[in-house]
Amino acid sequence: MNESEVRALLDAHDALLTAYVDSSLTFSEFVSAYGEFPRSYSFDAAWRVFRRRIALHLLVSGMLSGLRSADDPTDIPYGDAGRFLPAVLLMRLRELIAKHPDFKAEPEQCGLRESAD
């Protein structure tokens, strides 16, 4: 992937986040459109240029992953979970975007370490 393709993907997923946080997208629309981004892509060549933007999306992916692992909660009746979990995700994403309005996070925030040159 070249830099312009990576930039376009990041811009598109920034827009998805904005639309969900602004309530322009429903939970299911957001989750479906966001998919497995960015974990399903290899950004090795573009990491240096976009590491902070990718790091923010890794944080989002982690939130979605935690939500997906709760798809079959044993402690919470599914009907309640179906209402509660999307509300929690929306709250957490709003907090994340409020902290990072530029859609950039430090790689360390998502458990990555910068490699030394």
C-alpha positions in Angstrom: 0.0 0.0 0.0 1.3 3.4 -0.9 1.0 6.5 1.3 -2.0 8.0 -0.5 -3.9 4.7 -0.2 -3.1 4.5 3.5 -4.1 8.2 3.9 -7.4 7.5 2.1 -8.2 4.5 4.4 -7.4 6.5 7.5 -9.5 9.5 6.3 -12.4 7.1 5.6 -12.2 5.5 9.0 -11.8 9.0 10.7 -15.1 9.9 8.9 -16.8 6.8 10.2 -15.7 7.6 13.8 -17.0 11.1 13.4 -20.3 10.0 12.0 -20.8 7.4 14.8 -19.8 9.9 17.5 -22.2 12.5 16.0 -24.9 9.8 15.9 -25.1 10.0 12.1 -24.5 6.2 12.0 -26.2 3.5 14.0 -24.2 1.0 16.0 -24.6 -1.8 13.5 -23.8 0.5 10.6 -20.6 1.7 12.3 -19.4 -1.8 13.3 -20.2 -3.2 9.9 -18.4 -0.4 8.0 -15.4 -0.2 10.4 -14.8 -3.9 10.1 -11.5 -5.2 11.3 -9.6 -2.0 10.6 -6.7 -1.5 11.0 -5.7 -5.0 12.1 -6.7 -6.5 8.8 -4.2 -4.3 6.9 -0.4 -4.3 6.7 0.9 -0.8 7.3 4.6 -1.7 7.6 5.8 0.7 4.8 3.6 3.6 6.1 4.1 3.1 9.8 6.6 5.9 10.2 4.4 8.4 8.4 1.0 7.5 10.0 1.9 5.7 13.2 -0.1 8.1 15.4 -3.1 7.9 13.2 -2.9 4.1 13.1 -2.4 4.0 16.8 -5.7 5.8 17.4 -7.5 3.3 15.2 -5.8 0.4 17.1 -7.4 1.9 20.2 -10.8 1.9 18.5 -10.2 -1.6 17.3 -9.4 -2.7 20.8 -12.7 -1.2 22.1 -14.6 -3.0 19.3 -12.8 -6.3 20.0 -13.8 -6.1 23.7 -17.4 -5.5 22.6 -17.3 -8.4 20.1 -15.9 -10.7 22.8 -19.0 -9.8 24.9 -21.4 -10.9 22.1 -22.4 -13.9 24.3 -22.4 -12.5 27.8 -23.3 -15.1 30.5 -24.1 -12.6 33.2 -26.2 -10.2 31.3 -29.4 -11.1 29.4 -28.8 -10.5 25.7 -31.6 -8.0 25.4 -30.0 -5.8 28.1 -26.5 -6.3 26.6 -27.9 -5.3 23.2 -28.8 -1.9 24.5 -26.0 -1.4 27.0 -22.9 -2.4 25.0 -23.5 0.0 22.1 -24.1 2.8 24.6 -20.9 2.1 26.4 -19.0 2.0 23.1 -20.4 5.3 22.0 -19.5 6.9 25.4 -15.9 5.5 25.2 -15.4 6.6 21.6 -16.7 10.1 22.4 -14.2 10.3 25.2 -11.4 9.0 22.9 -12.2 11.6 20.2 -12.5 14.4 22.8 -8.9 13.5 24.0 -7.6 13.1 20.4 -9.6 15.5 18.2 -6.7 15.3 15.6 -7.3 11.5 15.3 -3.7 10.8 16.5 -2.6 8.8 19.5 0.8 7.7 20.8 1.7 4.1 19.8 2.4 3.3 23.4 -1.2 4.0 24.3 -2.2 0.9 22.3 0.6 -1.3 23.6 3.1 -0.7 20.8 6.6 0.4 21.3 8.5 2.7 18.9 11.4 0.8 17.3 14.8 2.3 17.7 16.7 3.1 14.5 
